[in-house]
Amino acid sequence: MHDDDARLLRLVRDIADGVHVDWDETATMAAETGEEAFFAALRDVAHLVWFHRAQQLAAGVAPDASAPSELGRRKPAPASPPGRASGDGGRASAPRPGGGVASADGVISRWTHLELRQKLGEGVFGEVFLAWDPKLEREVALKLMRGGSWSGAMSGSLAPHLLQEARHLARIRHANVVTVYGAEFAEGKVGLWMEYIRGETLEQVLGVRGPFGAREAALVGVDLCRALTAVHRAGLVHRDVKAKNAMREEGGRIVLMDFGAGIESVAHGQSMPGAPAGTPVYLAPEIFQGRRASPQSDLYSLGVLLYHLVSGSFPAEGETLRDIALVHERGAARVLREERPDLPDAFLRAVEKTLARDPQDRYTSAGQLEHALAAALT
């Protein structure tokens, strides 16, 4: 087989299997062979694969590889009750899973040493419970990763990778990042337990109160910049910064939560850094190009969050993944200055720089963005 044919075959297989594709490299291949149109068509096929997997997620079926968890425009999810835990998938459910009956001491089930007391929510990949940790003598939120079609791999080499990812999170100690207490593999599931936050997500606050003012949004942004600084210093990328994954605790503390996108991408065979994960309307343009997630892509997502808080909308929306990708490819994302021309110029400049299409045109660190947002407060 000719070398070009072999490379093309590998590319097609990678697209079919949902494996990360370096589209910068394929652009070089297209230029070498003079088949730019053909490779552009393959890229369209890759977007269709993404969309198919997103449809599987929407139907509650675990796909063969990780796919973004939400499409562009969607109906607002019903508000979860106060005291939401990380990773509940935005869907409240009955307090007792499976109709189980609590014991006299309020325990509905046990997992390792943890006493499960209430089911807080669930998503495609797992369930979240309010639990009691007798070792710490405190309430915790427990996220149990569901096995599904990949449960057989959990007893092999997959569980150690999941645990390693989860334990990286446990090293982070910062007031604006949810504290992870531990992670374990037991009963065919990987579990991650963390502090239980009583409060509301920023999405819930926005839904009740309407768009934020520039000052309030900037204060939220400063706290989330500090959270991302801690995450990035630990060598991690959050990959799913959004209003549903940031909480305002009773008392006002802003807490970045739910690092599940990274962990779940490992669980579903997409452990490489460029694997698609996260929520499409928050994803940076380079992620749609198949490039690896980075601190700059987290900053872009934070920029989308700030845009959303003050406008109630998103810079790039669409009915499908392809729609959103096309908005980015055409440079047609909406500009906040046109949505909210009444906001202070310093705040608008900070958000617009964070949402730059080219990662090199964004702030180089969360600390730089924090400085710009702090300056907008004066």
LUMKEBA-466356 format. One record per residue (C-alpha): residue number from 1; x, y, z. Coordinates in steps of 0.001 Angstrom, whole numbers. Layout:
# residues N
<pt resi="NUM" xx="X" yy="Y" zz="Z"/>
...
//
This chain:
# residues 378
<pt resi="1" xx="0" yy="0" zz="0"/>
<pt resi="2" xx="1247" yy="3483" zz="-844"/>
<pt resi="3" xx="2279" yy="5602" zz="2169"/>
<pt resi="4" xx="-389" yy="8219" zz="1365"/>
<pt resi="5" xx="-3045" yy="5512" zz="1170"/>
<pt resi="6" xx="-1973" yy="4114" zz="4534"/>
<pt resi="7" xx="-2102" yy="7570" zz="6146"/>
<pt resi="8" xx="-5546" yy="8167" zz="4657"/>
<pt resi="9" xx="-6802" yy="4808" zz="5906"/>
<pt resi="10" xx="-5581" yy="5610" zz="9428"/>
<pt resi="11" xx="-7321" yy="8982" zz="9265"/>
<pt resi="12" xx="-10628" yy="7421" zz="8203"/>
<pt resi="13" xx="-10368" yy="4812" zz="10950"/>
<pt resi="14" xx="-9622" yy="7491" zz="13549"/>
<pt resi="15" xx="-12700" yy="9471" zz="12496"/>
<pt resi="16" xx="-14894" yy="6348" zz="12590"/>
<pt resi="17" xx="-13554" yy="5332" zz="16010"/>
<pt resi="18" xx="-13886" yy="8818" zz="17493"/>
<pt resi="19" xx="-10140" yy="9130" zz="18027"/>
<pt resi="20" xx="-8582" yy="12601" zz="18251"/>
<pt resi="21" xx="-7524" yy="13922" zz="14837"/>
<pt resi="22" xx="-4810" yy="16555" zz="14441"/>
<pt resi="23" xx="-6432" yy="18675" zz="11737"/>
<pt resi="24" xx="-3348" yy="20863" zz="11388"/>
<pt resi="25" xx="-1443" yy="17753" zz="10298"/>
<pt resi="26" xx="-4203" yy="16704" zz="7903"/>
<pt resi="27" xx="-4145" yy="20175" zz="6339"/>
<pt resi="28" xx="-492" yy="19575" zz="5514"/>
<pt resi="29" xx="-1372" yy="16190" zz="4031"/>
<pt resi="30" xx="-4121" yy="17783" zz="1932"/>
<pt resi="31" xx="-1711" yy="20394" zz="582"/>
<pt resi="32" xx="831" yy="17678" zz="-280"/>
<pt resi="33" xx="-1706" yy="15605" zz="-2210"/>
<pt resi="34" xx="-3660" yy="18510" zz="-3704"/>
<pt resi="35" xx="-6925" yy="17092" zz="-2336"/>
<pt resi="36" xx="-8042" yy="19925" zz="-70"/>
<pt resi="37" xx="-11721" yy="19466" zz="-997"/>
<pt resi="38" xx="-11617" yy="15772" zz="-152"/>
<pt resi="39" xx="-10053" yy="16406" zz="3255"/>
<pt resi="40" xx="-12583" yy="19160" zz="3928"/>
<pt resi="41" xx="-15308" yy="16591" zz="3296"/>
<pt resi="42" xx="-13655" yy="14209" zz="5760"/>
<pt resi="43" xx="-13689" yy="16956" zz="8342"/>
<pt resi="44" xx="-17423" yy="17360" zz="7776"/>
<pt resi="45" xx="-17807" yy="13622" zz="8346"/>
<pt resi="46" xx="-15905" yy="13976" zz="11632"/>
<pt resi="47" xx="-18394" yy="16644" zz="12736"/>
<pt resi="48" xx="-21235" yy="14262" zz="11877"/>
<pt resi="49" xx="-19605" yy="11604" zz="14055"/>
<pt resi="50" xx="-19530" yy="14127" zz="16908"/>
<pt resi="51" xx="-23194" yy="14898" zz="16329"/>
<pt resi="52" xx="-24128" yy="11204" zz="16291"/>
<pt resi="53" xx="-22431" yy="10687" zz="19639"/>
<pt resi="54" xx="-24153" yy="13756" zz="21049"/>
<pt resi="55" xx="-27476" yy="12252" zz="19949"/>
<pt resi="56" xx="-26578" yy="9060" zz="21794"/>
<pt resi="57" xx="-25894" yy="11073" zz="24915"/>
<pt resi="58" xx="-29202" yy="12875" zz="24590"/>
<pt resi="59" xx="-30914" yy="9485" zz="24392"/>
<pt resi="60" xx="-29104" yy="8313" zz="27523"/>
<pt resi="61" xx="-26936" yy="5791" zz="25676"/>
<pt resi="62" xx="-23231" yy="5733" zz="26491"/>
<pt resi="63" xx="-21382" yy="6192" zz="23164"/>
<pt resi="64" xx="-18176" yy="4460" zz="22194"/>
<pt resi="65" xx="-16215" yy="7641" zz="22856"/>
<pt resi="66" xx="-16738" yy="10875" zz="24683"/>
<pt resi="67" xx="-18931" yy="13493" zz="23042"/>
<pt resi="68" xx="-20076" yy="16936" zz="24141"/>
<pt resi="69" xx="-22914" yy="16678" zz="26623"/>
<pt resi="70" xx="-25197" yy="19421" zz="25321"/>
<pt resi="71" xx="-25988" yy="20892" zz="21909"/>
<pt resi="72" xx="-26259" yy="24554" zz="21062"/>
<pt resi="73" xx="-29699" yy="26013" zz="21709"/>
<pt resi="74" xx="-31711" yy="24056" zz="24216"/>
<pt resi="75" xx="-34626" yy="24416" zz="26557"/>
<pt resi="76" xx="-33585" yy="25577" zz="30032"/>
<pt resi="77" xx="-33149" yy="22702" zz="32450"/>
<pt resi="78" xx="-35407" yy="22774" zz="35499"/>
<pt resi="79" xx="-33736" yy="24291" zz="38508"/>
<pt resi="80" xx="-32135" yy="21830" zz="40897"/>
<pt resi="81" xx="-32850" yy="22175" zz="44601"/>
<pt resi="82" xx="-30455" yy="24230" zz="46734"/>
<pt resi="83" xx="-27471" yy="22289" zz="47945"/>
<pt resi="84" xx="-26664" yy="20817" zz="44534"/>
<pt resi="85" xx="-23546" yy="18704" zz="44390"/>
<pt resi="86" xx="-20929" yy="18627" zz="41680"/>
<pt resi="87" xx="-21747" yy="16632" zz="38558"/>
<pt resi="88" xx="-25484" yy="16173" zz="38931"/>
<pt resi="89" xx="-26071" yy="16618" zz="35194"/>
<pt resi="90" xx="-28530" yy="19455" zz="35888"/>
<pt resi="91" xx="-31376" yy="17026" zz="36551"/>
<pt resi="92" xx="-32938" yy="16602" zz="39986"/>
<pt resi="93" xx="-34333" yy="13191" zz="40868"/>
<pt resi="94" xx="-36088" yy="11332" zz="43627"/>
<pt resi="95" xx="-34304" yy="11352" zz="46986"/>
<pt resi="96" xx="-34174" yy="7542" zz="47138"/>
<pt resi="97" xx="-32601" yy="5789" zz="44128"/>
<pt resi="98" xx="-34627" yy="2946" zz="42692"/>
<pt resi="99" xx="-37370" yy="3521" zz="45227"/>
<pt resi="100" xx="-35136" yy="2220" zz="47999"/>
<pt resi="101" xx="-36190" yy="2607" zz="51596"/>
<pt resi="102" xx="-33899" yy="4412" zz="54005"/>
<pt resi="103" xx="-32857" yy="2676" zz="57187"/>
<pt resi="104" xx="-33704" yy="4083" zz="60593"/>
<pt resi="105" xx="-30539" yy="6186" zz="60542"/>
<pt resi="106" xx="-31397" yy="7654" zz="57105"/>
<pt resi="107" xx="-28939" yy="5488" zz="55123"/>
<pt resi="108" xx="-30309" yy="4288" zz="51756"/>
<pt resi="109" xx="-27169" yy="2442" zz="50686"/>
<pt resi="110" xx="-23426" yy="2157" zz="51292"/>
<pt resi="111" xx="-20403" yy="2354" zz="49017"/>
<pt resi="112" xx="-17035" yy="1550" zz="50586"/>
<pt resi="113" xx="-17031" yy="3440" zz="53907"/>
<pt resi="114" xx="-19533" yy="6084" zz="52767"/>
<pt resi="115" xx="-23179" yy="6113" zz="53858"/>
<pt resi="116" xx="-25444" yy="7268" zz="51009"/>
<pt resi="117" xx="-28307" yy="9359" zz="52354"/>
<pt resi="118" xx="-29925" yy="11110" zz="49369"/>
<pt resi="119" xx="-29688" yy="10989" zz="45594"/>
<pt resi="120" xx="-29041" yy="14494" zz="44324"/>
<pt resi="121" xx="-28991" yy="13902" zz="40592"/>
<pt resi="122" xx="-27715" yy="11859" zz="37692"/>
<pt resi="123" xx="-26331" yy="12161" zz="34199"/>
<pt resi="124" xx="-25405" yy="9809" zz="31399"/>
<pt resi="125" xx="-22145" yy="8834" zz="33066"/>
<pt resi="126" xx="-22935" yy="8728" zz="36743"/>
<pt resi="127" xx="-24996" yy="9531" zz="39805"/>
<pt resi="128" xx="-24441" yy="12005" zz="42624"/>
<pt resi="129" xx="-25384" yy="11374" zz="46221"/>
<pt resi="130" xx="-25333" yy="13234" zz="49484"/>
<pt resi="131" xx="-23336" yy="10925" zz="51726"/>
<pt resi="132" xx="-21857" yy="10794" zz="55195"/>
<pt resi="133" xx="-18143" yy="10117" zz="55615"/>
<pt resi="134" xx="-17620" yy="8627" zz="59085"/>
<pt resi="135" xx="-13853" yy="9057" zz="58769"/>
<pt resi="136" xx="-14125" yy="12800" zz="58158"/>
<pt resi="137" xx="-17320" yy="13037" zz="60230"/>
<pt resi="138" xx="-18957" yy="15306" zz="57674"/>
<pt resi="139" xx="-21392" yy="15372" zz="54769"/>
<pt resi="140" xx="-19845" yy="14877" zz="51336"/>
<pt resi="141" xx="-21046" yy="14758" zz="47743"/>
<pt resi="142" xx="-20265" yy="11415" zz="46107"/>
<pt resi="143" xx="-20096" yy="11034" zz="42333"/>
<pt resi="144" xx="-20244" yy="7411" zz="41209"/>
<pt resi="145" xx="-19166" yy="6779" zz="37621"/>
<pt resi="146" xx="-21568" yy="4419" zz="35972"/>
<pt resi="147" xx="-20089" yy="1383" zz="34200"/>
<pt resi="148" xx="-22504" yy="738" zz="31340"/>
<pt resi="149" xx="-21018" yy="-723" zz="28165"/>
<pt resi="150" xx="-17452" yy="-177" zz="29378"/>
<pt resi="151" xx="-17842" yy="-1779" zz="32833"/>
<pt resi="152" xx="-15736" yy="-4760" zz="31787"/>
<pt resi="153" xx="-12730" yy="-2521" zz="31315"/>
<pt resi="154" xx="-13075" yy="-1107" zz="34824"/>
<pt resi="155" xx="-11515" yy="-4182" zz="36366"/>
<pt resi="156" xx="-8577" yy="-3946" zz="33970"/>
<pt resi="157" xx="-6380" yy="-989" zz="33103"/>
<pt resi="158" xx="-9101" yy="1689" zz="32994"/>
<pt resi="159" xx="-9799" yy="2102" zz="36707"/>
<pt resi="160" xx="-6195" yy="3107" zz="37582"/>
<pt resi="161" xx="-6306" yy="5859" zz="34945"/>
<pt resi="162" xx="-9586" yy="7169" zz="36308"/>
<pt resi="163" xx="-8253" yy="7107" zz="39853"/>
<pt resi="164" xx="-5087" yy="8899" zz="38808"/>
<pt resi="165" xx="-7156" yy="11654" zz="37172"/>
<pt resi="166" xx="-9392" yy="11959" zz="40236"/>
<pt resi="167" xx="-6476" yy="12028" zz="42662"/>
<pt resi="168" xx="-4860" yy="14839" zz="40697"/>
<pt resi="169" xx="-7950" yy="16865" zz="41576"/>
<pt resi="170" xx="-7575" yy="15986" zz="45245"/>
<pt resi="171" xx="-4222" yy="17807" zz="45293"/>
<pt resi="172" xx="-5874" yy="21155" zz="44594"/>
<pt resi="173" xx="-6591" yy="23215" zz="47693"/>
<pt resi="174" xx="-8193" yy="26554" zz="46923"/>
<pt resi="175" xx="-11186" yy="28422" zz="48321"/>
<pt resi="176" xx="-12746" yy="28785" zz="44870"/>
<pt resi="177" xx="-12308" yy="25132" zz="43805"/>
<pt resi="178" xx="-14452" yy="22351" zz="45215"/>
<pt resi="179" xx="-12348" yy="20264" zz="47601"/>
<pt resi="180" xx="-11965" yy="16633" zz="46556"/>
<pt resi="181" xx="-11417" yy="14376" zz="49562"/>
<pt resi="182" xx="-10754" yy="11070" zz="47865"/>
<pt resi="183" xx="-11337" yy="8583" zz="45071"/>
<pt resi="184" xx="-11726" yy="4817" zz="45035"/>
<pt resi="185" xx="-12604" yy="1880" zz="42800"/>
<pt resi="186" xx="-15070" yy="-541" zz="44366"/>
<pt resi="187" xx="-18056" yy="-2638" zz="43331"/>
<pt resi="188" xx="-17200" yy="-2048" zz="39664"/>
<pt resi="189" xx="-17431" yy="1732" zz="39959"/>
<pt resi="190" xx="-15058" yy="4626" zz="40391"/>
<pt resi="191" xx="-16246" yy="7081" zz="43008"/>
<pt resi="192" xx="-15123" yy="10612" zz="43736"/>
<pt resi="193" xx="-16205" yy="12300" zz="46964"/>
<pt resi="194" xx="-15892" yy="15996" zz="47662"/>
<pt resi="195" xx="-17227" yy="18808" zz="49820"/>
<pt resi="196" xx="-20977" yy="19282" zz="49738"/>
<pt resi="197" xx="-21816" yy="22848" zz="48689"/>
<pt resi="198" xx="-25091" yy="24422" zz="49765"/>
<pt resi="199" xx="-26089" yy="27100" zz="47320"/>
<pt resi="200" xx="-27144" yy="27678" zz="43715"/>
<pt resi="201" xx="-25388" yy="27377" zz="40393"/>
<pt resi="202" xx="-24760" yy="30585" zz="38486"/>
<pt resi="203" xx="-27191" yy="29261" zz="35859"/>
<pt resi="204" xx="-29879" yy="29050" zz="38524"/>
<pt resi="205" xx="-29100" yy="32557" zz="39774"/>
<pt resi="206" xx="-29266" yy="33879" zz="36204"/>
<pt resi="207" xx="-32587" yy="32118" zz="35597"/>
<pt resi="208" xx="-34181" yy="33646" zz="38685"/>
<pt resi="209" xx="-32696" yy="37145" zz="38662"/>
<pt resi="210" xx="-31958" yy="37782" zz="35005"/>
<pt resi="211" xx="-28723" yy="39145" zz="33486"/>
<pt resi="212" xx="-25944" yy="40315" zz="35804"/>
<pt resi="213" xx="-24486" yy="43782" zz="35835"/>
<pt resi="214" xx="-20851" yy="44283" zz="34832"/>
<pt resi="215" xx="-19597" yy="44714" zz="38397"/>
<pt resi="216" xx="-21243" yy="41543" zz="39724"/>
<pt resi="217" xx="-20088" yy="39533" zz="36709"/>
<pt resi="218" xx="-16538" yy="40865" zz="37080"/>
<pt resi="219" xx="-16470" yy="39853" zz="40754"/>
<pt resi="220" xx="-17572" yy="36345" zz="39769"/>
<pt resi="221" xx="-14948" yy="36320" zz="37028"/>
<pt resi="222" xx="-12170" yy="37291" zz="39439"/>
<pt resi="223" xx="-13025" yy="34355" zz="41716"/>
<pt resi="224" xx="-13193" yy="31912" zz="38815"/>
<pt resi="225" xx="-9865" yy="33207" zz="37468"/>
<pt resi="226" xx="-8324" yy="32399" zz="40841"/>
<pt resi="227" xx="-9879" yy="28943" zz="40668"/>
<pt resi="228" xx="-8468" yy="28320" zz="37182"/>
<pt resi="229" xx="-5049" yy="29556" zz="38264"/>
<pt resi="230" xx="-5015" yy="26830" zz="40933"/>
<pt resi="231" xx="-6244" yy="24206" zz="38465"/>
<pt resi="232" xx="-3692" yy="25117" zz="35801"/>
<pt resi="233" xx="-824" yy="25256" zz="38305"/>
<pt resi="234" xx="-1704" yy="21664" zz="39207"/>
<pt resi="235" xx="-1133" yy="20756" zz="35556"/>
<pt resi="236" xx="-4831" yy="20184" zz="34873"/>
<pt resi="237" xx="-7353" yy="21586" zz="32401"/>
<pt resi="238" xx="-10972" yy="21807" zz="33556"/>
<pt resi="239" xx="-12500" yy="21363" zz="30058"/>
<pt resi="240" xx="-16076" yy="22210" zz="31085"/>
<pt resi="241" xx="-16182" yy="25699" zz="32590"/>
<pt resi="242" xx="-19798" yy="26874" zz="32422"/>
<pt resi="243" xx="-22481" yy="28560" zz="34521"/>
<pt resi="244" xx="-23915" yy="25198" zz="35615"/>
<pt resi="245" xx="-20515" yy="24145" zz="36957"/>
<pt resi="246" xx="-19945" yy="27200" zz="39145"/>
<pt resi="247" xx="-21855" yy="27664" zz="42374"/>
<pt resi="248" xx="-22588" yy="30598" zz="44603"/>
<pt resi="249" xx="-22495" yy="29130" zz="48076"/>
<pt resi="250" xx="-24734" yy="30429" zz="50827"/>
<pt resi="251" xx="-22651" yy="33336" zz="52068"/>
<pt resi="252" xx="-21397" yy="34328" zz="48623"/>
<pt resi="253" xx="-18336" yy="32149" zz="47926"/>
<pt resi="254" xx="-17990" yy="31237" zz="44232"/>
<pt resi="255" xx="-16879" yy="27631" zz="43728"/>
<pt resi="256" xx="-15750" yy="25964" zz="40490"/>
<pt resi="257" xx="-17055" yy="22422" zz="40392"/>
<pt resi="258" xx="-17521" yy="19286" zz="38309"/>
<pt resi="259" xx="-14285" yy="18190" zz="36697"/>
<pt resi="260" xx="-16212" yy="15253" zz="35244"/>
<pt resi="261" xx="-15599" yy="16101" zz="31567"/>
<pt resi="262" xx="-11935" yy="15208" zz="31857"/>
<pt resi="263" xx="-12536" yy="12081" zz="33928"/>
<pt resi="264" xx="-15406" yy="10872" zz="31756"/>
<pt resi="265" xx="-13342" yy="11346" zz="28603"/>
<pt resi="266" xx="-10789" yy="8947" zz="30082"/>
<pt resi="267" xx="-13562" yy="6506" zz="30959"/>
<pt resi="268" xx="-14851" yy="6402" zz="27405"/>
<pt resi="269" xx="-11583" yy="5872" zz="25610"/>
<pt resi="270" xx="-10687" yy="9518" zz="24952"/>
<pt resi="271" xx="-7789" yy="10051" zz="27335"/>
<pt resi="272" xx="-5695" yy="12105" zz="24949"/>
<pt resi="273" xx="-5713" yy="15850" zz="25628"/>
<pt resi="274" xx="-7474" yy="16828" zz="22415"/>
<pt resi="275" xx="-10483" yy="14582" zz="22931"/>
<pt resi="276" xx="-13773" yy="16470" zz="22537"/>
<pt resi="277" xx="-15287" yy="17075" zz="25956"/>
<pt resi="278" xx="-17363" yy="19808" zz="27456"/>
<pt resi="279" xx="-20446" yy="21763" zz="26410"/>
<pt resi="280" xx="-20490" yy="22900" zz="22754"/>
<pt resi="281" xx="-21656" yy="26493" zz="23272"/>
<pt resi="282" xx="-18774" yy="26980" zz="25719"/>
<pt resi="283" xx="-16084" yy="25217" zz="23649"/>
<pt resi="284" xx="-13220" yy="27237" zz="22198"/>
<pt resi="285" xx="-12984" yy="27386" zz="18381"/>
<pt resi="286" xx="-9758" yy="25348" zz="18343"/>
<pt resi="287" xx="-11492" yy="22414" zz="20046"/>
<pt resi="288" xx="-13848" yy="22164" zz="17052"/>
<pt resi="289" xx="-10710" yy="21984" zz="14900"/>
<pt resi="290" xx="-9570" yy="18891" zz="16781"/>
<pt resi="291" xx="-6827" yy="20669" zz="18714"/>
<pt resi="292" xx="-5976" yy="19774" zz="22286"/>
<pt resi="293" xx="-7648" yy="21423" zz="25262"/>
<pt resi="294" xx="-5430" yy="23942" zz="27036"/>
<pt resi="295" xx="-5535" yy="26652" zz="29713"/>
<pt resi="296" xx="-6398" yy="29089" zz="26906"/>
<pt resi="297" xx="-9445" yy="27000" zz="25977"/>
<pt resi="298" xx="-10535" yy="27115" zz="29639"/>
<pt resi="299" xx="-10173" yy="30909" zz="29505"/>
<pt resi="300" xx="-12333" yy="31021" zz="26388"/>
<pt resi="301" xx="-15024" yy="29032" zz="28220"/>
<pt resi="302" xx="-14814" yy="31475" zz="31115"/>
<pt resi="303" xx="-15271" yy="34305" zz="28621"/>
<pt resi="304" xx="-18418" yy="32586" zz="27341"/>
<pt resi="305" xx="-19641" yy="32237" zz="30932"/>
<pt resi="306" xx="-19182" yy="35984" zz="31550"/>
<pt resi="307" xx="-20878" yy="36790" zz="28228"/>
<pt resi="308" xx="-23773" yy="34523" zz="29243"/>
<pt resi="309" xx="-24135" yy="36066" zz="32712"/>
<pt resi="310" xx="-24552" yy="39606" zz="31386"/>
<pt resi="311" xx="-26585" yy="38791" zz="28254"/>
<pt resi="312" xx="-28441" yy="35525" zz="28861"/>
<pt resi="313" xx="-27219" yy="34256" zz="25476"/>
<pt resi="314" xx="-24011" yy="32849" zz="23951"/>
<pt resi="315" xx="-21564" yy="34180" zz="21343"/>
<pt resi="316" xx="-21947" yy="31054" zz="19176"/>
<pt resi="317" xx="-25157" yy="29024" zz="19098"/>
<pt resi="318" xx="-26708" yy="26434" zz="16828"/>
<pt resi="319" xx="-29002" yy="23427" zz="16626"/>
<pt resi="320" xx="-26102" yy="21023" zz="16018"/>
<pt resi="321" xx="-22384" yy="20782" zz="16643"/>
<pt resi="322" xx="-21796" yy="21531" zz="12983"/>
<pt resi="323" xx="-23832" yy="24741" zz="13245"/>
<pt resi="324" xx="-21691" yy="25969" zz="16118"/>
<pt resi="325" xx="-18477" yy="24927" zz="14370"/>
<pt resi="326" xx="-19521" yy="26889" zz="11277"/>
<pt resi="327" xx="-20128" yy="30014" zz="13358"/>
<pt resi="328" xx="-16527" yy="29788" zz="14541"/>
<pt resi="329" xx="-15121" yy="28938" zz="11103"/>
<pt resi="330" xx="-16828" yy="31960" zz="9566"/>
<pt resi="331" xx="-15813" yy="34280" zz="12387"/>
<pt resi="332" xx="-19498" yy="35020" zz="12920"/>
<pt resi="333" xx="-19662" yy="34819" zz="16711"/>
<pt resi="334" xx="-21715" yy="37596" zz="18281"/>
<pt resi="335" xx="-19836" yy="40433" zz="19967"/>
<pt resi="336" xx="-20789" yy="41378" zz="23519"/>
<pt resi="337" xx="-20443" yy="45083" zz="22713"/>
<pt resi="338" xx="-23376" yy="44714" zz="20326"/>
<pt resi="339" xx="-25445" yy="42753" zz="22848"/>
<pt resi="340" xx="-24783" yy="45031" zz="25838"/>
<pt resi="341" xx="-23379" yy="48388" zz="24651"/>
<pt resi="342" xx="-24327" yy="49851" zz="28046"/>
<pt resi="343" xx="-21601" yy="47913" zz="29886"/>
<pt resi="344" xx="-18314" yy="49608" zz="30894"/>
<pt resi="345" xx="-15664" yy="49587" zz="28177"/>
<pt resi="346" xx="-13027" yy="47978" zz="30411"/>
<pt resi="347" xx="-15292" yy="44999" zz="31096"/>
<pt resi="348" xx="-16215" yy="44644" zz="27416"/>
<pt resi="349" xx="-12537" yy="44700" zz="26377"/>
<pt resi="350" xx="-11667" yy="42014" zz="28929"/>
<pt resi="351" xx="-14417" yy="39676" zz="27745"/>
<pt resi="352" xx="-13734" yy="40305" zz="24053"/>
<pt resi="353" xx="-10023" yy="39544" zz="24454"/>
<pt resi="354" xx="-10881" yy="36349" zz="26326"/>
<pt resi="355" xx="-13145" yy="35314" zz="23436"/>
<pt resi="356" xx="-10535" yy="35911" zz="20730"/>
<pt resi="357" xx="-10788" yy="33302" zz="17979"/>
<pt resi="358" xx="-7029" yy="32676" zz="18012"/>
<pt resi="359" xx="-5747" yy="31340" zz="21371"/>
<pt resi="360" xx="-2593" yy="33459" zz="20979"/>
<pt resi="361" xx="-4736" yy="36601" zz="20998"/>
<pt resi="362" xx="-6275" yy="35747" zz="24377"/>
<pt resi="363" xx="-4794" yy="36379" zz="27795"/>
<pt resi="364" xx="-1836" yy="34107" zz="28415"/>
<pt resi="365" xx="-3052" yy="33110" zz="31883"/>
<pt resi="366" xx="-6031" yy="33258" zz="34203"/>
<pt resi="367" xx="-4017" yy="35657" zz="36329"/>
<pt resi="368" xx="-3852" yy="38158" zz="33473"/>
<pt resi="369" xx="-7615" yy="37974" zz="32973"/>
<pt resi="370" xx="-8115" yy="38400" zz="36710"/>
<pt resi="371" xx="-6030" yy="41599" zz="36605"/>
<pt resi="372" xx="-8104" yy="42951" zz="33673"/>
<pt resi="373" xx="-11400" yy="42189" zz="35438"/>
<pt resi="374" xx="-10164" yy="43736" zz="38680"/>
<pt resi="375" xx="-9227" yy="46886" zz="36733"/>
<pt resi="376" xx="-12786" yy="46970" zz="35336"/>
<pt resi="377" xx="-14087" yy="47196" zz="38915"/>
<pt resi="378" xx="-12310" yy="50503" zz="39620"/>
//
